């Protein structure tokens, strides 16, 4: 969760779409933007960021309840390298996430994720992945305990299996698999 004091949280709660649009139109060279705890921003704000902030690399949308899959479609058109979507009650990782091909850091803490989708493994640039506080069942704990590189490798293998119908889990140390693994297309 955010490291800000309660007084700072109260200040950021008041930012609206209009405020975000003003920031986006006047601060075009902005590279880092934190909008944590902004309960009033919507897709309109994110559209303005995408349109105006071409140099934006880091975006923090922790605890922004209006953030949804439609917003992520717009984020997929941006050149972000770091994205924080913690605390937004996502039950599944949105399928638009792999559109963020330059992403190096994805923080998805304190959501409701049970399964990380194989398509996440297609983002080869990710070197930091965090999903603490989620009831994740897949990848299995033995993979998660090995860290980001092992998780991404596992997800890539599942992604390839969806296309080739050949699943290679050699040297993964897995004793049990989540049912979603067997839903190859």
C-alpha positions in Angstrom: 0.0 0.0 0.0 1.0 3.6 -0.5 3.6 5.1 1.8 1.9 8.5 2.1 0.7 10.0 5.3 -3.1 10.3 6.0 -2.9 14.1 5.3 -1.4 13.5 1.8 -4.1 10.8 1.1 -6.8 13.3 1.9 -5.3 15.8 -0.5 -5.0 13.3 -3.4 -8.6 12.0 -2.9 -9.9 15.4 -4.2 -8.3 15.2 -7.7 -10.9 14.9 -10.4 -10.9 14.2 -14.1 -10.7 18.0 -14.6 -7.6 18.2 -12.4 -5.9 15.4 -14.2 -6.7 16.9 -17.6 -5.2 20.2 -16.5 -2.0 18.4 -15.4 -1.8 16.5 -18.7 -2.3 19.6 -20.8 0.2 21.8 -18.9 2.9 19.3 -18.0 3.6 17.6 -21.3 7.1 16.5 -20.3 6.0 14.7 -17.2 7.6 11.3 -16.8 6.3 10.1 -13.4 2.7 10.6 -12.2 1.2 9.3 -9.0 -2.6 9.3 -8.7 -3.0 7.0 -5.8 -6.2 7.2 -3.8 -7.9 9.3 -6.4 -11.4 8.1 -6.1 -12.9 10.4 -8.7 -10.7 9.8 -11.8 -12.1 7.8 -14.7 -11.4 6.8 -18.2 -11.6 10.5 -19.2 -8.4 11.2 -17.1 -6.5 8.3 -18.6 -7.5 9.3 -22.1 -6.1 12.7 -21.4 -2.8 11.3 -20.1 -2.5 9.1 -23.2 -3.1 12.0 -25.5 -0.9 14.6 -23.9 1.8 12.8 -21.9 3.9 11.1 -24.5 7.0 10.9 -22.2 5.1 9.4 -19.2 7.0 6.3 -18.1 5.7 5.6 -14.5 2.0 5.7 -13.6 0.7 4.8 -10.1 -3.1 4.2 -10.0 -3.2 2.4 -6.6 -6.6 2.4 -4.9 -8.4 4.2 -7.8 -11.8 2.4 -7.8 -12.9 3.7 -11.2 -9.9 2.0 -13.0 -11.2 -0.9 -15.1 -10.5 -3.0 -18.2 -11.5 -0.1 -20.5 -8.9 2.1 -18.9 -6.3 -0.6 -19.4 -7.0 -0.6 -23.2 -5.9 3.1 -23.2 -2.9 2.3 -21.0 -1.9 -0.3 -23.6 -1.3 2.5 -26.1 1.1 4.3 -23.8 4.9 3.7 -23.4 4.9 2.9 -19.7 7.8 1.1 -18.1 6.2 1.0 -14.6 2.6 0.6 -13.6 1.0 0.2 -10.2 -2.6 -1.1 -10.2 -2.7 -2.2 -6.5 -5.9 -2.3 -4.5 -8.3 -2.0 -7.4 -10.2 -5.2 -6.8 -9.2 -6.9 -10.1 -10.2 -10.5 -10.0 -8.4 -11.4 -13.2 -5.4 -9.7 -14.7 -6.8 -7.7 -17.6 -5.9 -9.2 -21.0 -4.7 -5.7 -22.1 -1.7 -5.9 -19.8 0.5 -7.7 -22.5 -0.1 -4.6 -24.8 2.4 -2.8 -22.5 5.4 -4.3 -24.2 7.9 -1.8 -22.6 6.8 -2.6 -19.0 9.6 -3.4 -16.7 7.7 -3.2 -13.4 4.1 -4.3 -12.7 2.6 -4.0 -9.3 -0.7 -5.6 -8.8 -0.7 -6.0 -5.0 -3.9 -6.4 -2.9 -6.3 -7.3 -5.7 -8.2 -10.6 -5.9 -6.1 -12.5 -8.5 -6.2 -16.3 -8.4 -4.6 -17.0 -11.7 -1.9 -15.0 -13.6 -2.7 -15.4 -17.3 -0.1 -17.0 -19.6 -0.2 -13.9 -21.8 1.6 -12.0 -19.1 4.7 -14.1 -20.0 4.8 -12.4 -23.4 6.1 -9.2 -21.8 9.8 -10.0 -22.0 10.9 -6.7 -20.6 9.4 -7.3 -17.1 12.0 -7.6 -14.4 9.9 -6.8 -11.4 6.5 -8.4 -10.8 4.6 -7.9 -7.5 1.2 -9.4 -6.6 1.4 -9.6 -2.8 -1.9 -10.0 -1.0 -3.6 -11.9 -3.8 -5.0 -15.4 -3.4 -2.9 -16.7 -6.3 -3.1 -20.4 -7.1 -1.4 -20.3 -10.5 1.6 -20.2 -10.9 2.1 -22.6 -8.0 3.9 -21.5 -4.9 7.1 -23.3 -5.8 7.3 -21.1 -8.9 6.3 -17.9 -7.1 8.9 -18.5 -4.4 11.7 -18.4 -7.1 10.8 -14.8 -8.1 9.9 -12.8 -11.2 12.2 -14.6 -13.7 10.8 -18.0 -12.8 7.2 -16.8 -12.9 7.6 -15.2 -16.3 9.3 -18.3 -17.6 6.5 -20.5 -16.4 3.9 -18.2 -17.9 5.7 -18.2 -21.2 5.7 -22.0 -21.3 1.9 -22.0 -20.7 1.5 -19.3 -23.4 3.5 -21.4 -25.9 1.5 -24.5 -24.9 -1.7 -22.7 -25.8 -0.4 -22.3 -29.4 1.6 -25.5 -29.9 -0.5 -27.9 -27.7 2.9 -29.0 -26.2 3.5 -28.2 -22.5 7.1 -28.5 -21.2 7.4 -28.2 -17.4 10.8 -29.9 -17.2 12.8 -28.8 -14.2 9.9 -26.7 -12.8 9.6 -28.7 -9.5 5.8 -28.6 -9.7 3.8 -31.2 -7.8 0.3 -29.9 -8.6 -1.2 -27.7 -11.3 -4.2 -25.3 -11.2 -7.1 -26.5 -13.4 -6.6 -23.4 -15.7 -3.3 -24.9 -16.9 -5.2 -27.6 -18.7 -7.5 -25.2 -20.6 -5.3 -25.1 -23.7 -6.9 -23.8 -26.9 
